[in-house]
Amino acid sequence: MSESPGGPPPEPLERLRQAPIELIGRIAESSNATFLVTVGELD
């Protein structure tokens, strides 16, 4: 890993690129669920 301690956090896309595929799938599913719930409440 080339991350230096105390440095700026990596960009979100960079983090997703480094994350396991399974983790990306979970994040996408929870994001979609949250989005749908929010839209349902606003409607």
Rosetta blueprint (number, residue, H / E / L):
1 M L
2 S L
3 E L
4 S L
5 P L
6 G L
7 G L
8 P L
9 P L
10 P L
11 E L
12 P H
13 L H
14 E H
15 R H
16 L H
17 R H
18 Q H
19 A L
20 P L
21 I H
22 E H
23 L H
24 I H
25 G H
26 R H
27 I H
28 A H
29 E H
30 S H
31 S H
32 N H
33 A H
34 T H
35 F H
36 L H
37 V H
38 T H
39 V H
40 G H
41 E H
42 L H
43 D L
